[in-house]
Amino acid sequence: MLLPCAVDAPRGNVTTARRLAQGLARHRHEVLLHEAAELASAPGADLVVALHAGHSAPAAAALAAERGCGYLVLFTGTDLNGRPNAAARQAVQGAAACVVLGPAAAKRARQLHGGVPERYTVIRQAAVALPEPPDREMPPGCPALAAEDELILMPTGIRAVKAPRQALWALAPLAAKRPTLRLWIAGPELEAAEAEALRQELETAPWACWTGPVPRDRLLTLVRRSALVISTSRSEGGPPNALLEAALARRAILASDIPAHREFPGPEQLYQDHAQLRRLVEGLLDDPSGRGRDAAKLREAVRTGYSQAAEAMAWSRVVAAALERV
């Protein structure tokens, strides 16, 4: 599997790749992860899977041509934004198969790259519960919380498409009248310009903070301490790992009204503007019982609809079919 980042980076693509590798291993496939930018040291393989059509697929096409094997393309999200360049289009066209994470992503991929609908296989990404933390201590970089503080958590990498500053703008009026409100944005810096803009905004928002990247084995502590988890993202390739993980941890969720979020968490949890987000947040904070019921429904939806077994089986079939065509 070729990744658009280092194989140990705190990125959603790494989480996805490791989960897929574990699932395929249960179906007797040996899977190795490798960074697309380091092709010279790529190990031998019978099939290459590119995570991200723009950043990894051209490298996968080159590697497959050199090694005489086939390759697949998995659209992971940001590769569905804007117009693909010529190298990405050519790589997608030459792939043995293309995989998308949901119906909305399939529609968008076809708009960008053409082809018959059957060329795009929809495989829902599985939800995997966050690991139990080694202790109950907050991760380094997190400020102190009082018992009465109401924490809103946004687990996301800092880049423009995730729109982290939207949460600050939307919730500022609520924080002004609700002094116990806290907003924590937890994730790595992915775009320097967006990160700098966020730092400047936070200087005038003492009720909010950016924790920086949080190790995966410590993230559950933050999720459990939060009252609810939100996503202000402008675009996703499928239901985000962060929201699926929050649901498994029995946390209520609110998210922007975009196609991937309509698939999960679903219409009842979506907002269309800042005023609606404030109303929904305030309503959930004032109704712990209702918040708990919403969280229970979301957890059941994830448990039954985003299983690891179903994802692994679907991927094993796609891989087997691609290997037959090589």
N, C-alpha and C positions, 0 to 999 in steps of 0.2 A: 504494500500500500504506500503510495507516494503522498506525502502530506505537504501542504503549503507553508509549513513552519517546522521548527525543531520537534523531534518526537517526544521531548519532555517539556514542551511549552505549556503554560496554563491556558490552553485554548480549547474551544468547543470541538474543533476538528480532531484534536488529540483524544479527547474523551470518546468521540464517535469511533475513531479508528481502533482504539483499544477494545471497546465493546464489540465491534464487528470481528476483530481478531479472535476474541474469546469465543464468540458464537460460532465462527467458522471452524475453530479448533475442535469444537464438540462434534462437528461433522467431518472430522479427519482431514481438514485442510491445514497445512502449515502456513502461517501468515507472519510476514516480517514487515515492520514499519520502517520507512526511510524518508528523509527529507528530500523534496523534489529538487532543491537547489544543489544537492550533492550527488548528482548522477554518476560521477566518475567512480564513486565507491559503492554504488548500488549492488546488492547481492543478486545472485541468479534467481530466476523465477520462471514459472510456466505461464503466469498471468500477472498483469499489472493492474491495480485499481487506483485511479487518480481521484483523490478527494479535492474537489474544487476544479471546475471546468476551466477557469482562467489561469490560476496559479500553478496547477499540477498537470492538467490534461496535455498541454504541449510537450512537457517533459516525459509523460507516460508514452506518448506517441513515438517520441524519439528513442526512448529506451526499448520499447517493444520492437521497433524496426531494427534496432541494432542487435537485439537478442533473438529475433525471429519468433516472438510470441505475440499474443493478443493483449488487449487492454480494455478496461471498463472505465466509465466516468460516473462518479457520484456528484451530483449537484448539491452543494452543502448550504447555500444561502446567498452569500454576497456575490456569487457568480451569476445570479439572476437579476442583478441590478445593472442598469445601463445597457450599453451595446457591447457585445463581445468583440475582441479584435480578430483579425484574420487567423492568427495562430490558434486561438481557442476554437473558432468555428471549424477550422480544418480538423483539429484534434477530435472534436465531438463527432464530426461526420465519419471519421475513421474508426471510432470505437466499436467494439463488438456489441456493446449494449450500454444504455444510459439508465441510471437509477436516480429517482427523485424521492423526496420524503413525504409528499402529499399531493393531492389532486391540484391544488393551486400552483404548486411548484411545477407540476407536469405541464400545465397550461402555459405558464410563463416560459419554460424551457423550449416548448414547441414554437412559441412566438419568436423566440430569439434564434433558434437553430433549425426550425422546420422539421420535416419528416412526419411520418404517420404516427398516430397516437400510440400504436403498439411498440414503437421504438423506445418509449419511456416507461420503464417499469416502476410502479409506485411501491415502495417498501417503507412502511412506517418505522421510524426509529424507535427502538425500545427504550423504556425508562428503567434506569438502574438506581436503586436507592443510594444516597450518599453514604460513605463509610462512617462508622461510629468514630467520633473523635477520641484521641488518647486520654483526654481529661475534659473538665468542664470549663477550663479557662478560655476567655476570649482570645482570638488570634492576635498576634502583635500588630500594632497600628490602629487598633480599635479604641476609641475613647471610652471612658467609664459611662455606665448607664445606671440611672436610679431605678428603683423597683417600679415606680409609677410611669416611667417613660414608655411611650408607644412607638415601637420601632417598625418603620417601613423599610424593607430590604429590596434593593435592586441589584441582583448578581449579573454583571455584564462587563464585557470588555469595553474600554473607552475608545469609541470611534463614532463618527458622525451618524452612521446609519442606525446606531443604537439610541441616539438622541437622549443621552443621560441628563442633559440640562433641562429637558422638557419637564422632568419631575420636579426640579427646583422651582421653575416658573409656575407650574400648576399648583404646587402645594404650599408655596410661600404665604398666600393669604390665610390658609388653614393653620399653618404654624404660628402666625401672628396672633390668632385667637385661641390657639390650643398649645400652651407652652410645653406640654409633655410630648409633643410630636417630635420624632426624630427620623431622618432619612439617611440611610447608609447606602452608598454605592460601592459594591465590592467587585473588583476586577482589575485586570492588567491594563496598562497603557498600550493601545494599539495604533493610535494616530496622535502624533505630537501636537498638532494644532488643536484638536478637540480636547486633549488633556489639558493644555494650557488654558483654553477657554473655560473649562470646568474649574480649574484652580482659581481663576479670577472670580468666577461666580460664587464659589464657596467662601471667599473672603468676606462677603456680606451676608452669609447664611450660616450663623453659628449653630443652628439647629440641624445642620446636615454635614456629612463628611464623606470623603472618598477614602476607603480603607486601603486601597491598593490591592494587589493580587492576594488572594487567600488560598492557601494550600487546600487541595480537595479534601484531605482528611481532617480539616478543621472547619469546613464550610457548614456542616450540619449544625454546629453550635450557633452560628448566626441565624440560620433558618429557623431553628427552634425558638430562639429568643425573639424573633420577629412576630408582629401581629399579622402581617400579610406581606406578600411578595408581589412586586409589580414589574412590568416590562413596558417601556415607552418606545420600543423599536419601530422603525419605519419599514423594515423588510426582514423577513426570515425565510429560509428555505423549507422550513417545516416547523412544527411545534418545538420551541427551544428546549434544550436539555435542562436549563435552569428552571423552567416552569414545570416540567415533568418531575424533576427532582423535588421541587417544593411541594407539589401535590402529594407525592409519596410520603413526604414528611408531615402531612396533614396541615398544610398551611393554605389559607385562602389566597386567591390570586386575582389581580386586575391587570389588564393588558390593553394596549392600543388596538384599534379596530383595523387590522390588516388581514389579508387572506389566511396566512398561516395561523394566526391567533383565532380566527373563526373556526378552524379545525380543532384547536385546543388552545386555551381553556373553553372556548365556546362563546356564543353571543351574550349570554347573561353576565359574563365577566368582562366585557369590553367597554371602553369609553371612546367617545368621539372628539371631545375637546377638554380643555383644562377644567372648565366648570363642572362637567360631568364627572371627571376623575375625582375632584374634591368632594363632590356629593357622595360618590360611591365609597371613597376612603372613609369619610366621616360616618357614613351609615354602618360600615363594617366595624369601625372602632367602637361605636356606641352600642353594638349588638353582638357581644361575644358568642351568644348561643347561635345566632344566625351565621356568624363567621365560621363556627365549628361545623354547622350543617353543610355549608358550602364546601368547606375543606374535605369533609367526608365524601361528598358526591364526586369531587374532583379526584380524590385518591382512588375511588372505585373505578372511575372512568379510565384512569391510567393503568390500574392493575389489570383490567380486563381487555383494554384496547391497545396497549403498547407493550406487549410481552416480549421478553428476550427470546423465548423459544420460537415464536412466530417470525421474528426478524431473522434469526439465524437460519431457519428453514428456508425462508424466501431467498436469502443471500446465497445459500448453498446451491439452490436450484439455478440461480442466475450464473454463478461461477461455473457450475457443471456444464451448463449450456454453452457458455463462452469457450470453455476448454475443448468441447467437442468440435467447435468451428475453427479452431486453430490448425 
